[in-house]
């Protein structure tokens, strides 16, 4: 979560996100084989679609966990939709299951999924230090006080030059 006293912004364009998600798929290509992909919604939907295409995975499931309630601070986690019994019966401990999310921040969401599927391979596009130990594969690490602005959360607007941002 961004530190309000010293926020660091990391805006990600659609092109950059697509490149980073494909880089994640490249890293995962040798980690399988995977029998299914579990996507952590909502942030994991876009990278899951890209990874599923690149790895030719067709069995795709979602787990719906709400954590960011005001887009700036992480609230209590709530499992809105658990992993279906069909996936759990395929692999009760998670072996051969790939879990995808956009970001691991504090690791709270990843821990919920890890508790459900202890041997699943958890992968994220971006990772922050507090959550990084809970994921098996990621592409880019950012500092804990960085706020990532994903392309689906943004519109086009002017960006102040870095040199003009206070606390640079």
N, C-alpha and C positions, 0 to 999 in steps of 0.2 A: 504494500500500500504506500502511496506517496506520502512523504513527510510534508505537511502543509508549510512548515518553516523553510523548507528547501526542496521544493518539488522538482523532479527531473522528468521531463517529458520525452517519450520515445514513440513518436508517431510512425506507424507502419502502413505503407501503401498496399493496395491490392497486389501489385506486381511483386513487391518485396515479400509479402506474406506467402504468395504462391511459390516463389523461389525457396523460401524457408521451409514450407511444408513439403516440397519435393525433396529438399535436402534431408528432412526427417525421414522420408520414405527410403532414400538411399541408405541411410544409416540402419534402418530397420530391415532392409532386404536380406541381410545376412543373419538376422536375429531370430527368424522364424524356424520352421513354418508356423503360421498362425491359422487356426481353424475359424476364428471369428474376431471381429473388431467390436469393442464397446466404446461408444463415444460419450464423453461427459458433456451434457448440454448445459448451456447453449454454446459456450465458447468453443467446444470441440467439434461442432458440426462441420465447419468449413475445412479444418485440417483433416478430419476423418474422411470426408469425401475425396480429398486429394490423395491421401495415403491409401484408401481403399482402392482407388483407381490404379495407382501405381503398383500396388502389390497384388492386384486382381483378387481382392477379398470381396465376397458377395454376402456373407453372413454378417450383417451389421445390426447392432443393438444400441440402445441408448440407456443411460442412467441419468435421471434428471435431478440435479442437486442445485438448490438456490443458496448462494452465499453472498453475493454483492447486492445489497438491497437499495443502496443509493448511489451506486457506481463509483464511490470513492472510498467506502469503508466496508470491510467484511463483517457481516453480522453472523448470527447463529446459522449454522448449516441445517438445511432441511432437505431430506430425500423426498422429492415429489413423485418420482417413479423409480422403483428398484429395477435391477436387472431381472429379466424374465427367467422363469423356471427352465425354459428351453435351453438357454445359454448355460445356466448353472448345472443342468443335468449333463451337458456336453463335457464340462470340466468343473467339477465341484470346487477344486482348489485354484482354478484359474490357469492351469497349465495350457499353453497354446493359445491363450486369449491375449489379444493386443488391446490396450486401453489408450485412447487418444484424448488429449485436451489441448487447448491453445497455450495455457500458461500454468505453471505451478508457482504459487505465491507463498503463502504460509505453509502449505502442505496439508491443510485440514481436509480439503476435498479429496486429495490423493489418499490420505489415510483412511477415509471412509471406504473408498474403493478397494484399497489394499486389504482392509479387514474382511471385505466380502470375497475377494479373489486374491489370496495371499501370493500365489505363484504367477499371476498375470504379469505381462510385460507392460509397464506404464511408460508412455512416451508423451512429451509435450514439445511444442515448438520453442517456447521460451521458458526459462527457469530463473527464479530468484533464489538466493542462498538459503533462506529458511526452508524452502520446500524441495530444493534440489536433491537431498538424500532419499526422498521418497519416489523419485522417478529413475527409470533404468536408462532412458535415452532422451536427449534433448538436443536442440540445435544451438541456441544462443542464450547465454546467461547475462542478466542485467542486474544492477544493484537493487537491494531491497527497497530503497527509497525512490525507485523509478516507477512512473506510471506509464504503462503501455497503452497507447491509443490505437486500437485495432481499426482496420478500414471500415468495418460494418458499423462502427460507432461514430464515424466522422463524416463531415461534408467538406467541401472545398472552402478554405479560408486562408487569409494571410497568416504567415508565420514570422514572428519577430526574430531577427538575427540573434544567434546565440550570444554574441558580444553585448547585446543590449538587454539581456535577461539578467535581473539582479541575482546575486550569489553565484555567478558563473564560475 
